[in-house]
Amino acid sequence: LARSAEALAELAAELRAGAATGSDTGSTGLRVQCVAADLGCEEGLRKAGAALRELLQDASFGRLLLVNNAGSLGDISKSFLDLTDPEEINAYFSFNISSALSLTSTALRAFGARPGCSRSVVNVSSLCAREPFRSWALYCAGKAARDMLFRVLALEEPGVRVLSYAPGPLDTDMQLLARTKTGDPGMRQHFQRMQENGQLIESSVSAQKLLRLLQEDSFPSGAHVDFYDV
């Protein structure tokens, strides 16, 4: 589920190729279903929700693992006092908080408690959920709100395994924005030094840690676990 149909098609091909390579028979039961939808608008959210409801009707599924990764930095060139436009602020929180809540609720309702089946929800979190960063008011607030949302889910639904995972400073386009667009000079230089000193983490390395966490399944439901804690 993402905005770009082209990028989704590339990912689907990569997943299918990987599954075939890892299979003794050269083919597996892997099914990849891609939905191109912009979660920042109501139409995209409705499209994603409808696709989830249809997919999760399949009674043969034995496990639901939902990963909430969609998110954005917002305009990090602005300080707190620059954030005066309610439309901009509401649009940010609609995408970064409301969509995660809505889609998670939709998925858990569609894939209700089934005998012998497990349900897990991952919220891709951040150090920013715990620590304030200058020029990142929207991002920090959004990540903190999401962490609390998923803590409430863990409390209300003890049959669902819930994890907020902070993946560390990943070497992605987001980090490029952080070191070029952050309004606060000190923060911008901090991100630049991290890149220069080779401190950024490959996404695949962090993903493997997340996978190991889920396989070991020993975290308290609702916990916030950082890449560097594991």
One Martini backbone bead per residue (centre of mass of N, CA, C, O) as a GRO file, in nm:
protein
  230
    1LEU     BB    1   0.090   0.040   0.028
    2ALA     BB    2   0.081   0.328  -0.190
    3ARG     BB    3   0.115   0.588  -0.415
    4SER     BB    4   0.302   0.413  -0.612
    5ALA     BB    5   0.252   0.193  -0.865
    6GLU     BB    6   0.539   0.153  -0.975
    7ALA     BB    7   0.683   0.083  -0.706
    8LEU     BB    8   0.499  -0.156  -0.637
    9ALA     BB    9   0.573  -0.331  -0.882
   10GLU     BB   10   0.871  -0.360  -0.808
   11LEU     BB   11   0.825  -0.494  -0.533
   12ALA     BB   12   0.664  -0.740  -0.629
   13ALA     BB   13   0.892  -0.856  -0.804
   14GLU     BB   14   1.097  -0.887  -0.573
   15LEU     BB   15   0.929  -1.079  -0.395
   16ARG     BB   16   0.887  -1.306  -0.603
   17ALA     BB   17   1.186  -1.362  -0.656
   18GLY     BB   18   1.262  -1.432  -0.362
   19ALA     BB   19   1.062  -1.669  -0.328
   20ALA     BB   20   1.171  -1.845  -0.561
   21THR     BB   21   1.468  -1.869  -0.459
   22GLY     BB   22   1.368  -1.993  -0.163
   23SER     BB   23   1.262  -2.235  -0.334
   24ASP     BB   24   1.274  -2.566  -0.422
   25THR     BB   25   1.043  -2.545  -0.662
   26GLY     BB   26   1.022  -2.226  -0.765
   27SER     BB   27   0.751  -2.207  -0.591
   28THR     BB   28   0.485  -2.029  -0.431
   29GLY     BB   29   0.216  -1.892  -0.223
   30LEU     BB   30   0.272  -1.612  -0.302
   31ARG     BB   31   0.084  -1.303  -0.247
   32VAL     BB   32   0.058  -0.992  -0.423
   33GLN     BB   33  -0.103  -0.690  -0.313
   34CYS     BB   34  -0.169  -0.383  -0.472
   35VAL     BB   35  -0.222  -0.039  -0.342
   36ALA     BB   36  -0.298   0.271  -0.477
   37ALA     BB   37  -0.271   0.521  -0.215
   38ASP     BB   38  -0.366   0.824  -0.053
   39LEU     BB   39  -0.363   0.882   0.296
   40GLY     BB   40  -0.409   1.211   0.276
   41CYS     BB   41  -0.693   1.114   0.169
   42GLU     BB   42  -1.011   1.002   0.173
   43GLU     BB   43  -1.011   0.835  -0.086
   44GLY     BB   44  -0.758   0.664  -0.018
   45LEU     BB   45  -0.865   0.550   0.250
   46ARG     BB   46  -1.111   0.405   0.132
   47LYS     BB   47  -0.955   0.224  -0.065
   48ALA     BB   48  -0.782   0.081   0.149
   49GLY     BB   49  -1.013  -0.025   0.329
   50ALA     BB   50  -1.155  -0.198   0.113
   51ALA     BB   51  -0.913  -0.383   0.051
   52LEU     BB   52  -0.885  -0.499   0.335
   53ARG     BB   53  -1.164  -0.622   0.371
   54GLU     BB   54  -1.145  -0.815   0.131
   55LEU     BB   55  -0.882  -0.969   0.200
   56LEU     BB   56  -0.965  -1.050   0.516
   57GLN     BB   57  -1.188  -1.273   0.441
   58ASP     BB   58  -0.980  -1.485   0.435
   59ALA     BB   59  -0.989  -1.794   0.608
   60SER     BB   60  -0.680  -1.900   0.554
   61PHE     BB   61  -0.570  -1.710   0.743
   62GLY     BB   62  -0.335  -1.717   1.037
   63ARG     BB   63  -0.216  -1.414   0.996
   64LEU     BB   64  -0.168  -1.081   1.126
   65LEU     BB   65   0.048  -0.821   0.976
   66LEU     BB   66   0.074  -0.481   1.066
   67VAL     BB   67   0.235  -0.203   0.897
   68ASN     BB   68   0.302   0.129   1.013
   69ASN     BB   69   0.482   0.353   0.781
   70ALA     BB   70   0.334   0.586   0.710
   71GLY     BB   71   0.488   0.913   0.641
   72SER     BB   72   0.591   1.252   0.751
   73LEU     BB   73   0.767   1.550   0.819
   74GLY     BB   74   0.707   1.799   0.694
   75ASP     BB   75   0.783   2.138   0.754
   76ILE     BB   76   1.124   2.172   0.861
   77SER     BB   77   1.166   2.491   0.812
   78LYS     BB   78   0.985   2.521   1.062
   79SER     BB   79   0.879   2.657   1.336
   80PHE     BB   80   0.653   2.675   1.571
   81LEU     BB   81   0.578   2.989   1.501
   82ASP     BB   82   0.513   2.910   1.187
   83LEU     BB   83   0.257   2.735   1.284
   84THR     BB   84  -0.060   2.882   1.164
   85ASP     BB   85  -0.191   2.673   0.965
   86PRO     BB   86  -0.458   2.467   0.998
   87GLU     BB   87  -0.449   2.309   0.731
   88GLU     BB   88  -0.160   2.202   0.755
   89ILE     BB   89  -0.189   2.065   1.031
   90ASN     BB   90  -0.433   1.879   0.969
   91ALA     BB   91  -0.305   1.729   0.731
   92TYR     BB   92  -0.079   1.600   0.888
   93PHE     BB   93  -0.251   1.443   1.105
   94SER     BB   94  -0.426   1.287   0.910
   95PHE     BB   95  -0.196   1.118   0.787
   96ASN     BB   96  -0.013   1.038   1.057
   97ILE     BB   97  -0.278   0.941   1.236
   98SER     BB   98  -0.564   0.880   1.124
   99SER     BB   99  -0.487   0.659   0.917
  100ALA     BB  100  -0.367   0.454   1.121
  101LEU     BB  101  -0.622   0.419   1.287
  102SER     BB  102  -0.823   0.340   1.065
  103LEU     BB  103  -0.668   0.094   0.938
  104THR     BB  104  -0.635  -0.072   1.195
  105SER     BB  105  -0.931  -0.102   1.266
  106THR     BB  106  -1.018  -0.230   1.000
  107ALA     BB  107  -0.834  -0.481   1.013
  108LEU     BB  108  -0.929  -0.594   1.294
  109ARG     BB  109  -1.223  -0.628   1.210
  110ALA     BB  110  -1.177  -0.813   0.959
  111PHE     BB  111  -0.958  -0.960   1.164
  112GLY     BB  112  -1.067  -1.132   1.380
  113ALA     BB  113  -1.097  -1.340   1.621
  114ARG     BB  114  -0.924  -1.654   1.571
  115PRO     BB  115  -0.877  -1.966   1.595
  116GLY     BB  116  -0.525  -2.001   1.586
  117CYS     BB  117  -0.479  -1.692   1.557
  118SER     BB  118  -0.283  -1.401   1.476
  119ARG     BB  119  -0.217  -1.054   1.599
  120SER     BB  120  -0.022  -0.784   1.452
  121VAL     BB  121   0.121  -0.455   1.540
  122VAL     BB  122   0.306  -0.200   1.367
  123ASN     BB  123   0.480   0.093   1.474
  124VAL     BB  124   0.655   0.332   1.315
  125SER     BB  125   0.879   0.504   1.484
  126SER     BB  126   1.069   0.723   1.718
  127LEU     BB  127   1.267   0.927   1.896
  128CYS     BB  128   1.050   1.164   1.856
  129ALA     BB  129   0.845   1.037   2.065
  130ARG     BB  130   1.057   1.127   2.316
  131GLU     BB  131   1.209   1.365   2.157
  132PRO     BB  132   1.293   1.686   2.096
  133PHE     BB  133   1.300   1.869   1.781
  134ARG     BB  134   1.409   2.112   1.611
  135SER     BB  135   1.164   2.182   1.357
  136TRP     BB  136   0.980   1.902   1.461
  137ALA     BB  137   0.686   1.931   1.574
  138LEU     BB  138   0.505   1.751   1.401
  139TYR     BB  139   0.664   1.487   1.408
  140CYS     BB  140   0.681   1.450   1.715
  141ALA     BB  141   0.376   1.460   1.770
  142GLY     BB  142   0.294   1.225   1.584
  143LYS     BB  143   0.467   1.001   1.717
  144ALA     BB  144   0.355   1.029   2.005
  145ALA     BB  145   0.058   0.974   1.934
  146ARG     BB  146   0.096   0.693   1.813
  147ASP     BB  147   0.209   0.552   2.058
  148MET     BB  148  -0.047   0.596   2.233
  149LEU     BB  149  -0.252   0.457   2.058
  150PHE     BB  150  -0.104   0.171   2.076
  151ARG     BB  151  -0.127   0.147   2.383
  152VAL     BB  152  -0.433   0.138   2.389
  153LEU     BB  153  -0.468  -0.110   2.216
  154ALA     BB  154  -0.315  -0.305   2.407
  155LEU     BB  155  -0.516  -0.263   2.642
  156GLU     BB  156  -0.790  -0.340   2.491
  157GLU     BB  157  -0.617  -0.577   2.314
  158PRO     BB  158  -0.466  -0.856   2.437
  159GLY     BB  159  -0.477  -1.035   2.157
  160VAL     BB  160  -0.283  -0.808   2.059
  161ARG     BB  161   0.018  -0.741   1.909
  162VAL     BB  162   0.220  -0.454   2.013
  163LEU     BB  163   0.452  -0.235   1.821
  164SER     BB  164   0.700   0.017   1.875
  165TYR     BB  165   0.937   0.098   1.616
  166ALA     BB  166   1.264   0.231   1.618
  167PRO     BB  167   1.489   0.229   1.336
  168GLY     BB  168   1.648   0.471   1.314
  169PRO     BB  169   1.891   0.625   1.111
  170LEU     BB  170   1.807   0.621   0.795
  171ASP     BB  171   1.913   0.568   0.454
  172THR     BB  172   1.718   0.814   0.325
  173ASP     BB  173   1.527   1.066   0.199
  174MET     BB  174   1.467   1.179   0.479
  175GLN     BB  175   1.767   1.243   0.552
  176LEU     BB  176   1.809   1.442   0.325
  177LEU     BB  177   1.602   1.644   0.431
  178ALA     BB  178   1.721   1.686   0.716
  179ARG     BB  179   2.014   1.802   0.599
  180THR     BB  180   1.860   2.043   0.406
  181LYS     BB  181   1.565   2.153   0.558
  182THR     BB  182   1.632   2.219   0.833
  183GLY     BB  183   1.599   2.510   1.011
  184ASP     BB  184   1.790   2.427   1.222
  185PRO     BB  185   2.127   2.444   1.220
  186GLY     BB  186   2.212   2.232   1.434
  187MET     BB  187   2.040   1.997   1.321
  188ARG     BB  188   2.150   1.997   1.035
  189GLN     BB  189   2.447   1.936   1.119
  190HIS     BB  190   2.391   1.672   1.265
  191PHE     BB  191   2.293   1.516   1.010
  192GLN     BB  192   2.550   1.562   0.843
  193ARG     BB  193   2.746   1.413   1.035
  194MET     BB  194   2.615   1.137   1.024
  195GLN     BB  195   2.671   1.094   0.723
  196GLU     BB  196   2.984   1.143   0.726
  197ASN     BB  197   3.022   0.909   0.972
  198GLY     BB  198   2.839   0.652   0.910
  199GLN     BB  199   2.548   0.647   1.100
  200LEU     BB  200   2.374   0.523   0.903
  201ILE     BB  201   2.105   0.300   0.830
  202GLU     BB  202   2.012   0.029   0.687
  203SER     BB  203   1.704  -0.084   0.624
  204SER     BB  204   1.763  -0.395   0.627
  205VAL     BB  205   1.886  -0.403   0.912
  206SER     BB  206   1.637  -0.299   1.068
  207ALA     BB  207   1.434  -0.509   0.960
  208GLN     BB  208   1.573  -0.755   1.091
  209LYS     BB  209   1.522  -0.667   1.381
  210LEU     BB  210   1.218  -0.665   1.365
  211LEU     BB  211   1.183  -0.961   1.287
  212ARG     BB  212   1.315  -1.075   1.544
  213LEU     BB  213   1.115  -0.956   1.743
  214LEU     BB  214   0.865  -1.105   1.625
  215GLN     BB  215   0.974  -1.396   1.658
  216GLU     BB  216   1.027  -1.385   1.969
  217ASP     BB  217   0.788  -1.243   2.127
  218SER     BB  218   0.888  -1.068   2.420
  219PHE     BB  219   0.737  -0.819   2.417
  220PRO     BB  220   0.552  -0.581   2.540
  221SER     BB  221   0.259  -0.478   2.481
  222GLY     BB  222   0.317  -0.144   2.356
  223ALA     BB  223   0.603  -0.114   2.306
  224HIS     BB  224   0.910   0.072   2.294
  225VAL     BB  225   1.154   0.001   2.037
  226ASP     BB  226   1.488   0.033   1.973
  227PHE     BB  227   1.744  -0.041   1.775
  228TYR     BB  228   1.959   0.001   2.025
  229ASP     BB  229   1.810  -0.218   2.223
  230VAL     BB  230   1.880  -0.499   2.042
   0.00000   0.00000   0.00000
